[in-house]
């Protein structure tokens, strides 16, 4: 029991249940007698704690949530209005209008085209950006608005505080006409920031599965139309083999394979060459708009140890040629993700630089395996 405040000749404290999901008030009168707090009719009030996110949020969709028929005609408008906060000079009202143009209607996906333009317009508005931030939900016409101000300061909790309207045949669908921190029904412990609310802690992991067999992909790195990496590259002018972003799908790469043939493969050298590589086979990869580094490969040993996953090396010796395979297993839990074209200013890619002469290697290829998802 934690001591609270002294009020009306009584010390008011709070009693929390063992699961910390409920609490009741305990009153201690001037004579020091503890009593359950009751109202004028003798009813004990028990408060149920609810979890809430720290920041208020709301969203609306261009069109509806179920189809893509939201954009009407040129000249239609979409208007976003949010009332001012408790201090209008600091948290002013927002009133932003976007007008549909011909380019929106001609776009492959008009809803996401308009969504992106509205997000840019809102985030550039001098009144909006004092209190809010607009963002998108991928691959649909939803605009999400999040308060920059924590707790109640960011709430606009009265019906009609948040209104998105349209004219003409353009359609918008709102989640709610207010922006609040919605209660959650499951709670485990009280919030350290506000004892009236709770927080829910969740631990675990998220795994992205490949789905249908048709989503599986196997792609060779190529320079132009060629996938043969046994070429003559130099440090100053490397020959680059790439796997580029797909125009439609995100690619989830779960395995990278270097494979080929070379008669007389030896360790402490590179495959069947008489020496190790001087500059090495290097990488210039980008995943989710971030650089991803792999080890430079200069010797056969590197294929087995530094590059290859445990047990990924495989060598098959046949008459006239040694067939080799080295694989880097990324798995389904931590795949290398290549987002679809246009996701970032510079597209994701896997890029391999050949910086030595590999003409004497009988065959060298890089193949990736994984799956694709929209």
C-alpha positions in Angstrom: 0.0 0.0 0.0 1.5 3.3 -1.1 0.6 6.5 0.8 -1.1 9.0 -1.5 -2.5 12.4 -0.5 -4.0 14.0 2.7 -7.5 15.2 1.9 -10.5 16.2 4.1 -8.9 15.0 7.3 -8.0 11.6 5.7 -4.9 10.1 4.3 -5.8 8.5 0.9 -3.7 5.6 -0.3 -4.0 3.0 -3.0 -4.2 -0.8 -2.6 -3.0 -2.8 -5.6 -4.0 -6.4 -6.2 -1.3 -9.1 -6.5 -1.6 -9.1 -10.3 -1.4 -5.2 -10.3 -4.3 -5.1 -12.8 -6.8 -3.5 -10.4 -6.7 -1.1 -7.5 -9.1 0.2 -4.9 -8.8 3.2 -2.6 -8.2 2.8 1.2 -9.2 5.7 3.5 -7.6 6.3 6.9 -9.7 8.7 9.1 -8.4 11.0 11.7 -8.7 8.3 14.4 -6.3 6.1 12.3 -8.9 3.5 11.3 -8.5 2.1 7.8 -11.6 1.7 5.7 -12.4 0.8 2.1 -13.3 4.0 0.2 -17.0 4.1 -0.6 -19.2 6.7 -2.3 -22.4 8.3 -0.8 -24.4 5.1 -1.3 -21.8 2.8 0.2 -20.4 1.4 -3.1 -16.7 0.6 -3.3 -15.0 1.9 -6.5 -12.5 -0.5 -8.2 -10.5 1.0 -11.0 -9.4 -1.3 -13.9 -6.0 -0.3 -15.4 -5.8 0.0 -19.1 -2.8 0.0 -21.3 -2.3 2.9 -23.6 0.4 3.9 -26.1 2.4 6.9 -25.0 1.4 8.9 -28.1 -2.0 9.5 -29.6 -2.7 8.4 -33.1 -5.4 8.2 -35.8 -5.6 7.3 -39.4 -7.7 7.6 -42.5 -7.7 5.8 -45.9 -7.9 7.2 -49.4 -11.0 5.3 -50.6 -12.0 2.5 -48.3 -10.0 -0.2 -46.5 -11.3 -2.9 -48.9 -10.9 -1.5 -52.4 -9.0 1.0 -54.5 -11.7 3.2 -55.9 -11.1 6.3 -53.9 -9.9 8.8 -56.4 -12.6 10.6 -58.4 -12.0 13.5 -60.8 -9.5 16.3 -61.3 -10.4 19.2 -59.0 -11.8 17.0 -56.2 -10.4 17.9 -52.8 -9.4 16.1 -49.6 -9.4 18.3 -46.4 -7.8 17.4 -43.1 -8.8 19.3 -40.0 -7.5 18.9 -36.4 -8.6 21.2 -33.6 -6.0 23.2 -31.6 -4.5 21.8 -28.4 -4.8 23.2 -24.9 -2.5 26.1 -25.8 -3.5 27.2 -29.4 -0.3 29.3 -29.8 1.9 26.3 -29.2 -0.4 23.6 -30.6 -2.4 25.4 -33.3 -5.4 24.1 -35.3 -4.6 22.3 -38.6 -6.5 22.9 -41.8 -4.9 21.4 -44.9 -6.5 20.8 -48.3 -5.2 18.7 -51.2 -6.6 19.0 -54.7 -6.7 16.0 -57.1 -4.7 16.6 -60.3 -4.5 14.7 -63.6 -1.3 13.0 -62.6 -3.0 11.4 -59.7 -5.7 9.8 -61.8 -3.1 8.6 -64.4 -0.9 6.9 -61.7 -0.7 3.1 -61.6 -2.1 3.3 -58.0 -3.9 6.6 -57.6 -4.6 6.0 -53.9 -1.0 5.6 -52.9 0.0 8.5 -55.2 -2.4 10.8 -53.4 -1.5 9.3 -50.0 2.2 10.2 -50.5 1.4 13.7 -51.7 -0.9 14.3 -48.7 1.8 13.1 -46.3 4.4 15.5 -47.8 1.8 18.4 -47.7 0.9 17.7 -44.0 4.5 17.3 -42.8 5.4 20.6 -44.5 2.5 22.5 -43.0 3.7 25.0 -40.3 0.8 24.3 -38.0 0.7 20.5 -38.5 4.4 19.8 -37.8 4.3 21.6 -34.4 2.2 18.7 -33.0 2.0 15.9 -35.5 3.8 13.6 -37.9 2.2 11.9 -40.9 3.4 8.6 -42.2 2.2 5.8 -44.5 1.2 2.2 -44.1 2.9 0.2 -46.9 1.1 -0.7 -50.1 -2.2 0.9 -49.4 -3.9 4.3 -49.2 -3.8 4.8 -45.4 -2.3 7.9 -43.9 -1.4 7.6 -40.2 -1.1 10.6 -38.0 0.9 10.4 -34.7 1.1 13.1 -32.0 4.6 14.4 -31.2 3.4 15.2 -27.7 3.3 12.5 -25.0 0.2 11.5 -23.0 -2.9 13.7 -22.8 -1.3 16.7 -24.4 -1.4 14.9 -27.7 -5.0 13.7 -27.3 -7.9 15.3 -29.3 -10.5 13.2 -27.6 -13.9 14.9 -28.5 -15.9 13.5 -31.4 -15.3 15.9 -34.3 -11.8 17.0 -33.2 -10.3 15.2 -36.3 -12.2 15.5 -39.5 -11.2 14.3 -43.0 -13.6 15.2 -45.8 -13.7 15.1 -49.5 -15.5 16.7 -52.4 -16.7 15.3 -55.8 -16.5 11.6 -56.2 -13.2 11.2 -54.3 -13.8 9.1 -51.2 -12.0 9.0 -47.8 -12.6 6.7 -44.8 -11.7 7.6 -41.3 -10.9 5.3 -38.4 -12.4 7.8 -36.0 -13.2 11.5 -35.8 -10.9 12.0 -32.8 -7.2 11.3 -32.2 -6.5 9.5 -28.9 -4.4 6.9 -27.2 -6.7 4.0 -27.5 -7.1 1.7 -24.4 -5.9 -1.8 -24.7 -7.9 -4.6 -22.9 -4.9 -6.6 -21.7 -2.5 -5.3 -19.1 0.1 -6.7 -16.8 1.6 -3.9 -14.7 1.2 -0.2 -14.0 3.1 2.3 -16.0 6.0 4.1 -14.3 5.0 7.3 -16.1 1.4 7.3 -15.0 0.0 5.0 -12.2 -3.5 5.3 -13.7 -2.4 3.3 -16.7 -0.7 0.1 -17.3 2.0 -1.3 -19.6 2.1 -4.6 -21.4 5.5 -6.2 -22.0 5.9 -8.7 -24.8 8.9 -10.8 -25.6 9.5 -13.1 -28.5 10.5 -13.1 -32.2 8.8 -12.6 -35.5 9.6 -14.9 -38.4 8.8 -14.2 -42.1 7.9 -17.4 -43.9 8.2 -18.0 -47.6 4.5 -18.8 -48.2 3.6 -20.6 -51.4 6.2 -22.5 -53.3 5.6 -20.1 -56.3 7.1 -17.3 -54.2 10.5 -19.0 -54.1 13.2 -17.4 -56.2 16.7 -18.4 -57.5 18.6 -15.5 -59.1 22.1 -15.3 -60.5 24.2 -12.2 -60.2 24.8 -10.7 -63.7 27.0 -8.2 -65.5 24.7 -7.3 -68.4 23.4 -10.6 -69.6 26.3 -12.7 -68.3 26.4 -14.6 -65.1 29.9 -16.0 -65.6 32.2 -14.4 -63.0 35.5 -15.9 -64.3 36.4 -12.7 -65.9 39.4 -10.3 -65.9 38.8 -7.5 -63.5 41.2 -5.0 -62.0 41.3 -2.9 -58.9 40.8 0.3 -60.9 38.1 -1.0 -63.2 36.4 -3.9 -61.4 33.7 -5.9 -63.2 30.5 -5.7 -61.2 27.9 -8.5 -61.0 24.6 -7.5 -59.5 21.2 -8.7 -58.3 18.9 -5.7 -58.5 15.6 -4.8 -56.8 12.5 -6.3 -58.3 9.9 -3.8 -59.7 7.0 -5.4 -57.9 8.2 -7.6 -55.0 10.4 -7.4 -52.0 13.0 -10.2 -52.1 14.0 -12.1 -49.0 17.4 -13.7 -49.6 18.0 -16.7 -47.3 21.1 -18.2 -48.9 24.0 -16.9 -51.0 26.0 -19.5 -53.0 29.3 -19.2 -54.8 29.8 -22.2 -57.0 31.6 -23.4 -60.1 34.4 -25.6 -61.4 38.2 -25.4 -61.3 40.5 -28.3 -62.1 43.1 -28.6 -59.3 41.5 -26.6 -56.5 43.9 -26.0 -53.6 43.8 -24.2 -50.3 46.0 -21.2 -49.5 45.3 -20.1 -53.1 42.2 -19.2 -54.9 40.5 -22.3 -56.4 42.7 -23.6 -59.2 44.9 -20.5 -59.6 48.6 -20.6 -58.6 48.2 -17.8 -56.0 45.7 -16.1 -53.8 43.8 -13.0 -55.2 45.6 -9.7 -54.7 42.5 -7.5 -54.3 39.8 -10.1 -53.8 36.2 -10.6 -54.6 34.5 -7.8 -52.7 30.9 -6.7 -52.0 28.8 -3.6 -52.1 25.4 -4.5 -50.8 22.4 -2.5 -49.6 19.4 -3.9 -47.7 16.5 -1.9 -46.3 18.4 1.2 -47.4 21.4 0.2 -45.2 24.8 -1.1 -46.2 25.5 -4.8 -45.5 29.0 -6.0 -45.5 30.4 -9.5 -46.4 34.0 -10.7 -46.1 36.4 -10.1 -49.0 37.3 -13.4 -50.6 41.0 -14.0 -51.6 41.6 -17.7 -51.1 39.8 -21.0 -51.2 40.1 -21.0 -47.4 37.9 -17.9 -47.3 35.1 -19.8 -49.0 35.2 -22.5 -46.4 35.7 -20.4 -43.3 35.0 -16.6 -43.5 32.3 -16.7 -46.1 30.7 -20.1 -45.8 28.1 -21.0 -43.2 28.9 -23.9 -41.0 28.9 -27.0 -43.1 28.2 -25.0 -46.3 31.3 -26.0 -48.1 30.9 -28.8 -50.6 33.5 -30.1 -53.0 32.9 -32.8 -55.6 36.0 -34.0 -57.4 35.4 -35.5 -60.9 37.7 -36.4 -63.7 38.8 -33.1 -65.4 37.2 -30.7 -62.9 36.6 -30.0 -59.3 33.0 -28.8 -58.6 32.8 -26.6 -55.6 30.0 -24.9 -53.6 30.3 -22.4 -50.7 27.1 -21.1 -49.2 26.2 -18.3 -46.7 23.1 -19.3 -44.9 21.1 -16.3 -43.7 17.9 -18.3 -42.8 14.3 -17.2 -42.6 14.8 -15.3 -39.3 17.4 -12.9 -40.6 17.2 -12.8 -44.4 18.8 -10.2 -46.5 15.9 -8.0 -47.7 16.0 -6.3 -51.1 13.0 -3.9 -51.2 11.2 -3.4 -54.4 12.2 -0.7 -56.8 11.3 2.9 -55.7 11.2 2.1 -52.0 14.2 4.3 -51.5 16.0 7.1 -53.4 18.7 4.5 -54.3 17.4 1.0 -54.8 18.6 -2.0 -52.7 20.9 -4.4 -54.4 23.5 -7.2 -54.0 26.7 -6.2 -55.8 29.9 -8.3 -56.3 33.1 -6.7 -57.5 35.6 -8.9 -59.4 39.0 -7.1 -59.0 41.5 -9.6 -60.2 41.9 -11.8 -63.3 39.8 -14.9 -62.9 40.1 -16.1 -66.5 41.9 -19.3 -65.5 39.1 -20.4 -63.3 36.9 -22.8 -65.3 33.6 -21.4 -63.9 32.4 -19.1 -61.2 28.9 -18.1 -60.4 26.9 -16.4 -57.6 23.3 -17.5 -57.0 20.9 -16.4 -54.3 17.9 -18.4 -53.0 15.0 -17.0 -51.1 11.4 -15.9 -51.6 9.4 -12.8 -52.7 6.6 -11.0 -51.1 4.5 -7.9 -52.0 
